[in-house]
Amino acid sequence: MSSPQQRLPREQRRDQLVGVALSVFATRGYRTTSMDVIAEAAGVSKPVLYQHFASKQELYLALIDASATHLNSSVQSALESTTDPHERVRATYRAYFDFVISHREEFAILFNSDVYEPEAQARIRALREQSASHIVDALQSFTDLNDSEARLLCRTLIGTAEVVIKQIESSNDVDIDATVNLLTQLSWGGLQSFATK
């Protein structure tokens, strides 16, 4: 933690503030976190914090954007890691669960937030749409499903993953490898019946 007197390059200071804010918001929630709390946790004065972010909402939106970019990159990388549809299913489940486990604070910002500001909710919805569009494209790459059908199946797959995530969050003894294998078998069992390519 940097002291208020220690001067950092602007981008480095901004990155530090974002990292501290991520931890504070994920732990305390949006509504009970103030800029004072974040400044204190970061070891800076409140004016320094306001030099980088004009408001608590602006700071939180920056966290949403950074976390969404990270998750989308993980999902897209998984989908691009192979052309085999069955392995794409496996890789995508793995990427999603790895994100939940290894980046819990970012996951909390995106999916367990208590923020109700319209702009924040709009950005979170945009993340979901972007992730869904990657999966829809993957489904249509080996089937003749139209957009509506592919989106319906996509929502089902995402909904299944989110139910399992709640189990992962509530228990420390979930075997992720076994979970990925189980969900891949379940999902692929249905999806392969649509395969035409």
Residue pairs with C-beta under 8 A, 6 or more apart in sequence:
1 20
1 41
1 42
1 43
2 8
2 16
2 42
2 43
2 44
3 43
4 43
4 44
4 45
4 48
8 16
10 52
13 44
13 48
13 52
14 52
16 42
17 38
17 42
17 44
17 49
17 52
17 53
17 59
18 59
18 62
18 63
18 66
20 38
20 41
20 42
21 38
21 42
21 59
21 60
21 63
22 63
22 67
22 105
22 106
22 109
23 41
23 105
24 33
24 37
24 38
24 41
25 33
25 60
25 63
25 108
25 109
25 113
26 104
26 105
26 106
26 108
26 109
27 105
28 37
29 113
29 114
30 56
30 60
30 113
30 114
30 115
31 114
31 115
33 56
34 56
35 46
35 49
35 50
35 55
35 56
35 59
36 46
38 49
38 56
38 59
39 45
39 46
39 48
39 49
42 49
49 59
53 59
53 62
57 117
57 119
57 120
60 109
60 115
60 117
60 120
61 119
61 120
61 123
63 106
63 109
64 109
64 110
64 120
64 123
64 124
64 127
65 123
66 106
67 103
67 106
67 107
67 109
67 110
68 110
68 123
68 124
68 126
68 127
68 130
70 99
70 103
70 106
71 99
71 103
71 106
71 107
71 110
71 127
71 131
72 127
72 130
72 131
72 134
74 95
74 96
74 98
74 99
75 92
75 95
75 96
75 131
75 134
75 135
76 134
77 95
78 88
78 91
78 92
78 94
78 95
79 88
79 91
79 92
79 134
79 135
79 137
79 138
81 87
81 88
81 91
82 88
82 91
85 138
85 141
85 142
85 188
85 191
85 192
85 195
86 184
86 188
86 192
88 138
89 184
89 187
89 188
89 191
90 180
90 181
90 184
92 135
92 138
93 161
93 179
93 180
93 183
93 184
93 187
94 176
94 180
96 161
96 165
97 161
97 164
97 165
97 168
97 176
97 179
97 180
98 176
99 106
99 107
100 107
100 165
100 168
100 169
101 168
101 176
110 124
110 127
111 124
111 162
111 165
113 120
113 124
115 121
128 158
131 158
132 151
132 154
132 155
132 158
135 154
135 157
135 158
136 147
136 150
136 151
136 154
139 145
139 150
139 153
139 154
139 191
139 194
140 147
140 150
141 197
142 195
142 196
142 197
143 150
143 191
143 194
143 195
143 196
143 197
144 194
144 196
145 153
145 194
153 191
153 194
157 187
160 183
160 186
160 187
161 183
164 179
164 183
167 174
168 174
168 176
168 179
